[in-house]
Structure formats: C-alpha cells, structure tokens
C-alpha cells in the first residue's frame, strides 16, 4: 500500500493502488468523529453503486428500516414500542427477583419475615399447650405463602427470558432445573399438600404431613438465591484445603490410636468399652470436646492414656476452626480491597487519558503529534461491478 502525495494536499493521507474502472478516495481524518461520518457516507456510496434500487425505494419511505444485510424490517411502530415495553418489564422483574438492588430488598425482607414466621409457628405447633392456635395461624400463613411463592415462581420463569440462554421453552426448562428453582417447586408442592389436608380438618393427622410441614426449613436456604454464602465458603475451603486436610488427617490418626489403646486397657474390666465401636464413640465425643460422659475409663492406665490423647487430639481437631476463621477474614478483606480498586480504576484511567491529551496537543512540543492525526485511510469504490 504505497504512499501517494500527488493528490494529498496535506501529505498525510493514505491511498490505495487502484485498477482500471476503480477510483481511490482518500480521507484525511482530523478526528475520530469526522472519520466515522465519512466512512458512513462511503458505505452509502457502496450501496448506491451496487444498484440497490429496491433498497433505496424502501429507504425513501417513511418508517421503513433495513437490517445489516439490507433486508427490510417489516413491523409497525406500535408493535415495536410494545416489544420494547415487554422486554423492559421482563428485564426489570428479573433484576428484582434474581439480582436485587436498592428498594428491591424490601420484597426479599418481606419474604424472609414470612418464612421465619412460618418456621416459628411450626415449632410452636409441636408444643401441646400452643398446638391448636399455632396450627390455625400456620394454616392461614401457609395459604398466603402458597399464593406469594406461586406467583413469584411464575414470574421467575417468565422473566428468565430476558437472558439469551433461557429464551424459549428449552431455556425455561434449563432455568427450572437450577437447584434453587427445584427447591422452590418441592416446597410449593409440600405446602399445597399440607394446606389441602389441613382444610379438611385433619391437621397433623399423619406423620407424613408432619414431616412435610418441616420442609419449610428449605425455604431458609432459598433466601440466598445467588449463592454468595456458599461461594464464599467454597473459596475459603479451596484456598486452605491443604491445611484443613493435614489437620483432619492427623486428628483422625489420633482418634484411631487413642480409641484402640483405651479399648485394649478397658475392655476386660469395663462393660462400657465392650467393643471397639464403643471406644470409637468415646474417642469422638472426647476429642471433639462434647463430653457426654456416658462412657468413661475406670482404670488409672486408661485415664492417663485418655488425658494424653485428649491434649494431643483436641489441638488438631480445633485447628480447622481457626483456619476457616482466618480464611474468612482474609477473603472478606480481599473483597473490600477489590471493590475499592474497581471504584478507583475508572477515574484513574480518565485522568491518565486527559493528561496525555493535554501533553500531546501542547504547541510548545513540536516533536509530539496527537494520536488521532494518524488515522488516515482510503476507501476503494468499484464503479463498474455490482456487489
């Protein structure tokens, strides 16, 4: 692509070698915006040179629009506005339900209060003194929650269409297979079964309905739909996996050896350690500092072994708590640092760009040239052959 200065007054334009029947046009772009306008006009010239008479006639009509391939887009302005409102509402509901911001947390707080109230009433309904009143209030609250969660589930499935991967009925099924959506439908079906049985006067009639009622605990899991809690826990465990595995491995070895030695010492004279399984139960309860006291060594040898292994094993069983605690603190600190970095990055980039523009356009520095002055190009337009 040789330089040709014969037709360039400024001597800075780029020209393309042309063949017979073609004409080369050079554009000296003073800035990016003027270059964009001239390229658009050149694109219009390409369309007209191709002899697209039908396209030009459609373009001349009021309200006619073309696609990127030059095909007419046939739809009315009213349907276009309706489609825009439809997509906007769909996107709005999806953000409120899946990515809550600002006042959208009010709805999620209301749902949390409903779920927590249902859980409290479920607990009181197992107490004989409060069973009748709690069951009656719980039946009303269950009906309200079925209506609220049923509508919410429908809106979630419908609003998921704003995402490309969830459009169409196959996309909706893909969205419905998400773990939290599966939990929603399970809890909804269980609530319908409980309300149907309760409306016929046999609340808590069977153990099956009693167990279905306590599926409301799963509603507490759905509060964190974005999985931020589980992602944070998983990242901490993954980052400190080696330390956790080491602590658990040594603690497990101490548990096995201590239980076996205490079993050998105590099994002949102590009926509480009749089997090795009893010794393992004692070791687990002792080394985890629970200490039920249902099994205790009687001999002095067994007590000395228990004291020594308890001091050693408890230290290793307590290590994972400290590792996870420090990991959570470091992870939260890293997230705060990342947020501050994101807030400062864009202003810093704008400042650097503005400083460079001021520096490069300073007339006292003739050895510098602005970047946008080098954007020169040429467009080769075919005048003889159609596209």
C-alpha positions in Angstrom: 0.0 0.0 0.0 2.4 2.8 -1.2 2.1 6.4 -0.3 0.9 8.8 -3.0 1.3 12.5 -2.2 0.3 13.9 -5.6 -3.4 14.2 -4.7 -2.9 14.8 -1.0 -2.6 18.4 -0.1 -1.5 17.8 3.4 0.8 15.0 2.5 -0.6 12.8 5.3 -3.3 10.8 3.6 -3.1 7.0 2.8 -4.0 6.0 -0.7 -4.7 2.5 -2.2 -3.4 1.3 -5.6 -6.4 1.0 -7.9 -7.1 -0.9 -11.1 -8.9 0.3 -14.2 -12.6 1.0 -13.6 -11.9 1.9 -10.0 -11.3 5.2 -8.2 -9.5 5.7 -4.9 -10.6 8.2 -2.5 -8.5 9.4 0.4 -9.9 10.9 3.6 -7.8 13.0 5.9 -9.5 12.3 9.2 -8.9 15.2 11.6 -10.5 13.3 14.4 -12.3 10.0 15.1 -15.8 11.5 14.8 -15.3 13.1 11.4 -13.8 9.8 10.2 -16.9 7.9 11.3 -19.1 10.3 9.4 -17.1 10.0 6.2 -16.9 6.2 6.5 -20.7 6.1 6.8 -21.1 8.3 3.7 -18.7 5.9 1.9 -20.9 3.0 3.0 -23.9 4.7 1.5 -21.9 5.1 -1.8 -21.2 1.4 -1.8 -24.9 0.6 -1.5 -25.8 3.0 -4.3 -23.0 1.8 -6.6 -24.3 -1.7 -6.2 -27.6 -0.7 -7.9 -29.8 -1.5 -5.0 -32.8 0.4 -6.4 -35.3 -1.5 -4.3 -33.4 -0.8 -1.2 -33.3 2.9 -1.9 -37.0 3.0 -2.6 -37.7 1.3 0.7 -35.4 3.7 2.5 -37.2 6.6 1.0 -40.5 5.5 2.5 -41.4 6.9 5.9 -40.8 4.5 8.7 -39.1 1.7 6.6 -35.9 0.2 8.3 -33.3 -2.1 7.0 -31.3 -4.9 8.6 -27.5 -5.2 8.4 -27.9 -7.3 5.2 -30.1 -4.7 3.6 -33.4 -6.6 4.0 -36.4 -4.6 5.1 -37.6 -5.0 8.7 -41.4 -5.1 8.5 -43.1 -4.1 11.7 -45.2 -1.2 12.9 -44.0 1.4 15.2 -46.8 0.4 17.7 -45.6 -3.2 17.8 -42.0 -2.0 18.2 -42.9 0.1 21.2 -44.9 -2.8 22.7 -41.9 -5.1 22.3 -39.7 -2.6 24.0 -42.0 -2.3 26.9 -42.3 -6.1 27.2 -38.6 -6.6 27.3 -38.1 -3.7 29.7 -40.7 -5.2 32.1 -39.1 -8.7 31.8 -35.6 -7.4 32.5 -36.9 -5.3 35.4 -38.6 -8.3 37.1 -35.6 -10.5 36.5 -33.3 -8.0 38.2 -35.7 -7.6 41.2 -36.0 -11.3 41.8 -32.6 -12.5 40.9 -30.3 -9.5 41.3 -32.0 -7.2 43.9 -30.7 -3.7 44.3 -31.8 -0.7 46.4 -35.5 -0.9 47.2 -35.9 -4.4 45.8 -34.5 -5.7 49.1 -37.8 -4.7 50.7 -39.6 -7.5 48.9 -37.0 -10.0 49.9 -37.1 -8.8 53.5 -40.9 -9.4 53.4 -40.4 -12.9 52.1 -37.8 -13.6 54.8 -40.3 -12.4 57.5 -42.9 -14.8 56.1 -40.6 -17.7 56.0 -39.2 -17.1 59.6 -42.8 -16.7 60.9 -43.8 -19.9 59.4 -40.8 -21.6 60.9 -41.6 -20.2 64.4 -45.2 -21.3 64.2 -44.1 -24.8 63.1 -42.0 -25.0 66.3 -44.9 -23.9 68.5 -47.3 -26.3 66.8 -45.4 -29.2 68.3 -46.0 -27.9 71.9 -49.3 -29.3 73.2 -50.2 -26.1 75.0 -50.0 -24.0 71.8 -50.8 -26.6 69.2 -54.4 -25.5 68.3 -53.7 -21.8 68.0 -50.4 -22.2 66.2 -51.8 -24.7 63.7 -54.7 -22.4 62.9 -52.3 -19.4 62.3 -50.0 -21.6 60.4 -52.7 -22.8 58.1 -53.6 -19.2 57.1 -49.9 -18.3 56.7 -49.3 -21.3 54.5 -52.1 -20.3 52.2 -50.6 -16.8 51.9 -47.2 -18.2 51.2 -48.5 -20.5 48.5 -50.0 -17.5 46.7 -46.9 -15.4 47.1 -44.4 -18.1 46.2 -46.6 -19.4 43.3 -46.8 -16.0 41.7 -43.1 -15.5 42.3 -42.2 -18.8 40.7 -44.3 -18.0 37.6 -42.7 -14.5 37.4 -39.2 -16.0 37.7 -39.8 -18.5 34.9 -41.3 -15.8 32.7 -38.7 -13.1 33.4 -35.8 -15.5 32.8 -36.5 -15.0 29.0 -34.5 -11.7 29.2 -31.3 -13.8 29.2 -30.3 -15.4 25.9 -29.6 -18.8 27.4 -33.1 -19.0 29.0 -35.2 -18.0 26.0 -37.7 -20.4 24.5 -39.3 -23.3 26.2 -36.0 -25.2 26.3 -34.3 -22.2 28.0 -37.2 -22.1 30.5 -36.7 -25.8 31.4 -33.0 -25.1 31.8 -33.7 -22.3 34.2 -36.3 -24.5 36.1 -33.6 -27.2 36.6 -31.5 -24.8 38.7 -31.1 -26.0 42.3 -33.0 -23.1 43.9 -35.9 -23.5 41.4 -36.1 -27.2 42.2 -36.2 -26.3 46.0 -39.0 -23.8 45.2 -41.2 -26.3 43.4 -40.6 -29.0 46.1 -41.6 -26.7 48.9 -44.5 -25.4 46.9 -45.9 -28.9 46.4 -45.4 -29.8 50.0 -47.2 -26.6 51.1 -50.1 -27.4 48.8 -50.4 -30.9 50.3 -50.3 -29.6 53.9 -52.9 -26.9 53.2 -55.2 -29.4 51.4 -55.0 -31.8 54.3 -55.5 -29.0 56.9 -58.5 -27.5 55.1 -60.3 -30.9 55.6 -59.8 -30.7 59.4 -57.0 -33.2 59.8 -54.1 -31.0 60.6 -51.1 -33.1 61.8 -53.2 -36.2 61.2 -50.3 -38.3 60.0 -46.6 -38.4 60.4 -46.2 -37.8 56.7 -47.9 -34.4 56.8 -46.0 -33.5 60.0 -42.7 -34.2 58.1 -43.9 -32.3 55.1 -44.6 -29.2 57.2 -41.0 -29.1 58.3 -39.9 -28.9 54.7 -40.4 -25.2 55.3 -36.8 -25.3 56.6 -35.8 -25.5 52.9 -37.2 -22.0 52.5 -34.4 -20.6 54.6 -32.0 -22.0 52.0 -33.7 -20.1 49.2 -33.0 -16.8 50.8 -29.5 -16.8 49.4 -30.5 -17.4 45.8 -27.3 -16.0 44.3 -25.3 -18.5 46.3 -22.9 -15.8 47.7 -22.6 -17.6 51.1 -21.8 -21.0 49.5 -19.4 -19.5 47.0 -17.6 -17.7 49.8 -17.4 -20.9 51.9 -16.2 -22.9 48.9 -13.5 -20.4 48.0 -12.2 -20.4 51.6 -12.1 -24.2 51.9 -10.4 -24.4 48.5 -7.8 -21.8 49.4 -6.9 -23.6 52.6 -7.6 -27.2 51.6 -4.0 -28.4 52.3 -4.1 -27.1 55.9 -7.5 -28.5 56.5 -6.7 -31.9 55.1 -3.5 -32.0 57.2 -5.3 -31.1 60.4 -8.1 -33.6 59.8 -5.7 -36.4 58.8 -3.6 -36.1 62.0 -6.7 -35.7 64.1 -8.2 -38.9 62.6 -5.0 -40.8 63.3 -5.0 -39.7 66.9 -8.7 -40.8 67.2 -8.0 -44.2 65.9 -4.9 -44.9 68.1 -6.4 -43.4 71.3 -9.6 -45.4 70.9 -7.8 -48.6 70.2 -5.4 -48.3 73.2 -8.2 -47.4 75.6 -10.2 -50.3 74.3 -7.3 -52.7 75.0 -6.9 -51.4 78.5 -10.6 -51.1 79.5 -12.5 -53.9 77.7 -11.8 -56.6 80.3 -12.9 -54.7 83.4 -15.2 -52.0 82.0 -18.5 -53.1 80.3 -18.8 -49.6 78.8 -15.9 -50.5 76.4 -17.2 -53.9 75.4 -16.5 -53.4 71.7 -14.1 -51.3 69.6 -17.2 -49.3 68.3 -17.8 -48.2 71.9 -14.3 -47.0 72.2 -14.6 -45.1 68.9 -17.7 -43.4 70.1 -15.9 -42.4 73.4 -12.9 -41.1 71.4 -15.1 -39.0 69.0 -17.1 -37.4 71.9 -13.9 -36.7 73.9 -11.6 -35.3 71.2 -14.4 -33.1 69.8 -14.8 -31.6 73.3 -18.5 -32.6 73.5 -18.1 -34.8 76.6 -21.4 -36.6 77.2 -19.9 -38.6 80.0 -21.8 -41.8 79.1 -18.6 -43.7 78.8 -15.5 -43.1 81.0 -12.4 -45.2 81.6 -12.2 -46.7 85.1 -8.5 -47.8 85.4 -5.6 -45.4 86.0 -3.9 -46.6 82.9 -6.9 -45.8 80.8 -7.3 -42.4 82.4 -3.7 -41.5 81.8 -4.0 -42.5 78.1 -7.2 -40.6 77.8 -5.7 -37.4 79.2 -2.6 -37.6 77.0 -4.5 -38.3 73.8 -7.1 -35.7 74.7 -4.5 -32.9 74.9 -3.0 -34.0 71.6 -6.1 -34.7 69.7 -8.1 -31.7 70.8 -5.4 -29.4 69.5 -5.7 -30.9 66.0 -9.5 -31.1 66.0 -9.6 -27.4 66.9 -7.3 -26.3 64.1 -9.9 -26.3 61.3 -12.0 -23.7 63.2 -9.0 -21.3 63.3 -8.0 -22.0 59.7 -11.6 -21.3 58.4 -11.9 -18.2 60.7 -8.7 -16.6 59.4 -9.6 -17.6 55.8 -12.9 -15.9 56.0 -11.3 -12.7 57.4 -8.7 -12.7 54.6 -11.4 -13.3 51.9 -13.6 -10.5 53.1 -10.7 -8.2 53.3 -9.8 -9.1 49.7 -13.3 -8.4 48.5 -13.3 -5.0 50.1 -9.9 -4.2 48.5 -11.3 -5.3 45.1 -14.3 -3.1 45.5 -12.1 -0.1 46.3 -9.9 -0.9 43.3 -12.9 -1.0 41.0 -14.1 2.4 42.2 -10.7 4.0 41.7 -9.8 2.3 38.3 -12.1 4.3 36.0 -11.3 7.8 37.5 -7.6 6.9 37.3 -7.9 5.9 33.6 -9.8 9.1 32.8 -7.1 11.2 34.5 -4.3 9.5 32.6 -6.1 9.9 29.3 -6.8 13.6 29.9 -3.2 14.2 30.9 -1.9 12.5 27.8 -4.2 14.5 25.5 -3.1 17.8 27.1 0.5 16.8 26.9 0.3 15.6 23.2 -1.5 18.6 21.9 0.7 21.2 23.6 2.0 23.6 20.9 5.3 24.1 22.7 6.3 20.5 22.0 6.6 20.2 18.2 8.1 16.8 18.4 4.8 15.3 19.6 1.9 14.5 17.4 -1.7 13.7 18.6 -2.7 10.1 18.2 -5.9 10.8 16.2 -4.0 12.6 13.5 -2.5 9.4 12.2 -5.9 7.8 11.4 -5.9 8.3 7.6 -7.5 5.8 5.3 -8.7 5.2 1.8 -11.8 3.6 0.5 -11.8 1.8 -2.8 -15.1 2.1 -4.5 -16.0 -0.1 -7.5 -17.9 1.8 -10.2 -18.2 -0.9 -12.8 -19.0 -4.2 -11.0 -22.1 -4.6 -8.7 -21.6 -6.1 -5.2 
